[in-house]
């Protein structure tokens, strides 16, 4: 009997000797093949390298850096100058994942031309492979200009954190037939404009499933159920770096607790004089 062969994947292999980047063509091929896409946020070289080794397909350098890493109350204060160094660190540290950079609030909404200028900076200065913008039909012209100019774009629908002041806070979007129909129309408009994927955030699972079924491009869910073509989480929520996480997030570890325990153990040994011990000294 012939030896069984490993199933082929639409995505580049993980931990290959000569890794290949996840590219635009791989995303639509993965959806067609029924392969789920994995996405996590990353904001620095060290965690990005770990996620690359773990086989994560897409790394999002999100404006969530604001309320997760920079001490802002939300994503709105984040600037291009704050985000670009993080994008640059993630792209430099990785070999396989597609690196997607958010365009922060105020950097693209005014016009397609403003979006082009900001997106070009993300690629030229940050090394990003794609950018992400929030909104549907209102930014379709922006997405069209970028994609026609050679800049891949992810859309973002549902809860769009940059618009939380208009939306009345972090609230589920797409409830009711009219709202669900509007979300679908937004998704189809983005697809027509050439986007390569759409993030669906805090959308009822049946609505996210309906949108996913009608798009040829992949959907990436966050609090949108299991019917999307992939999932994304803020890595600090995924790894349990804090005591709080959104209801839709699962903490796959308790790294925050382990880090606190390590810091407390270090402080205790410094204070009682047991560190550094003789074995931690390398010269006389």
FIGU-627693 format. One record per residue (C-alpha): residue in three letters; x negated, y negated, z negated. Coordinates in steps of 0.25 Angstrom, whole numbers, plus 5000, padded with zeros to 4 digits. Last residue first. Layout:
AlaXYZ;...
END
This chain:
Unk485648494838;Unk486448524851;Unk487648604855;Unk488548574843;Unk489948654843;Unk489348774837;Unk488948704825;Unk490348654822;Unk490948524828;Unk491948534822;Unk492048594808;Unk491948454801;Unk493248454794;Unk493748334802;Unk493248384816;Unk493848524813;Unk495148464810;Unk495148364822;Unk494848484832;Unk495948564826;Unk496948454827;Unk496548424841;Unk496748574845;Unk498048584838;Unk498548464846;Unk498048524859;Unk498748654856;Unk500048574853;Unk499948494866;Unk499648624874;Unk500948694870;Unk501148774882;Unk502248804893;Unk503148684888;Unk504348694897;Unk504948564902;Unk506448544905;Unk506748484891;Unk505648384892;Unk504348404883;Unk504048364869;Unk503048404859;Unk501948374869;Unk500848444877;Unk501748564879;Unk501048614892;Unk502248594901;Unk502648454895;Unk501248404896;Unk501148454911;Unk502348374915;Unk503248484922;Unk503448514937;Unk504248634943;Unk504348694957;Unk505448724967;Unk506548684959;Unk507648774954;Unk507048794940;Unk507748674934;Unk507548524936;Unk506748484923;Unk505548464932;Unk505748524945;Unk504848524958;Unk505648524971;Unk505048584983;Unk505248534998;Unk506348605006;Unk507448534998;Unk508848594997;Unk508648704987;Unk507748614978;Unk508848504977;Unk509848604973;Unk508948674963;Unk508648534957;Unk510148504956;Unk510448644950;Unk509348614940;Unk509848484935;Unk508748374938;Unk507748334928;Unk506548304938;Unk506548354952;Unk505248344959;Unk505248344974;Unk504348394984;Unk503548364997;Unk504248235000;Unk504448205015;Unk505548095015;Unk506548205019;Unk506248275006;Unk506348144998;Unk507748125004;Unk508148265001;Unk507748254986;Unk508548124985;Unk509748184991;Unk509648294982;Unk509548204970;Unk510748124975;Unk511548254976;Unk511248294962;Unk511648154957;Unk512948164964;Unk513248304960;Unk512948284945;Unk511648284938;Unk510448244946;Unk509548184936;Unk509248224921;Unk508848104913;Unk507548054908;Unk507947904906;Unk509047824911;Unk508847854926;Unk508447704929;Unk507447704918;Unk506947844921;Unk506647804935;Unk505147834934;Unk505547964928;Unk506248024940;Unk507348114934;Unk507848184947;Unk506948164959;Unk505448164961;Unk504848164975;Unk503448224979;Unk502748154990;Unk501548194999;Unk500848075005;Unk500548085020;Unk501047955025;Unk502348015029;Unk502448075015;Unk502247935009;Unk503247855018;Unk504347965016;Unk504147965001;Unk504347815000;Unk505547825009;Unk506147935000;Unk505947844988;Unk507447804986;Unk507947934991;Unk507348004980;Unk506547954968;Unk505147984961;Unk503847984968;Unk502848094968;Unk501448094976;Unk500648194983;Unk499248244984;Unk498648154974;Unk497248114976;Unk497347994965;Unk496747884973;Unk497147914987;Unk498348004985;Unk498947924973;Unk498547794980;Unk499347834993;Unk500547864984;Unk500547724978;Unk500347654992;Unk501447744998;Unk502447724987;Unk502247564988;Unk502547575003;Unk503747665001;Unk504347554992;Unk504547504978;Unk504647644972;Unk503147684974;Unk502247644962;Unk503247584952;Unk503347714945;Unk502247814947;Unk501947884960;Unk501748024955;Unk500548104959;Unk500648244965;Unk499448334965;Unk499548464973;Unk498948574965;Unk497648654970;Unk496348584967;Unk496548504955;Unk495648404946;Unk495448294956;Unk496948284959;Unk497348284944;Unk496248174941;Unk496648084953;Unk498148094949;Unk497848054935;Unk496947934940;Unk498147894949;Unk499247894938;Unk498747774930;Unk498447684941;Unk499747724948;Unk500447674936;Unk501347744925;Unk502247654917;Unk503547724922;Unk503147864918;Unk503647864904;Unk503347804890;Unk501847794894;Unk500747864886;Unk499847894897;Unk499948044897;Unk501348094897;Unk502147974898;Unk501347914910;Unk500748034915;Unk502248064919;Unk501847984931;Unk501448114937;Unk500248184942;Unk500948304947;Unk500148424949;Unk500748524959;Unk500448674961;Unk500048714946;Unk499148834947;Unk498548834933;Unk497148794938;Unk497748674944;Unk498548644931;Unk497248654923;Unk496548554933;Unk497748464932;Unk497648464917;Unk496148424917;Unk496248324928;Unk497348234923;Unk498848204924;Unk499448324928;Unk500948354930;Unk501348494933;Unk501948564946;Unk502248704950;Unk502948744963;Unk503848864963;Unk503648954975;Unk504948984983;Unk504249004996;Unk504848885003;Unk504548804990;Unk503148844991;Unk503048805005;Unk503648665003;Unk502548644992;Unk501348714999;Unk501548615011;Unk501248495002;Unk499948544997;Unk499548634985;Unk498048614985;Unk497148734989;Unk496248804979;Unk494848864984;Unk494648974974;Unk496148984972;Unk496648954958;Unk498148954963;Unk498448984977;Unk499048874987;Unk500548874987;Unk501448944997;Unk501149074990;Unk500749214995;Unk501249334987;Unk500049414982;Unk499749534990;Unk500149684986;Unk499049784991;Unk499549865003;Unk500050005000;
END
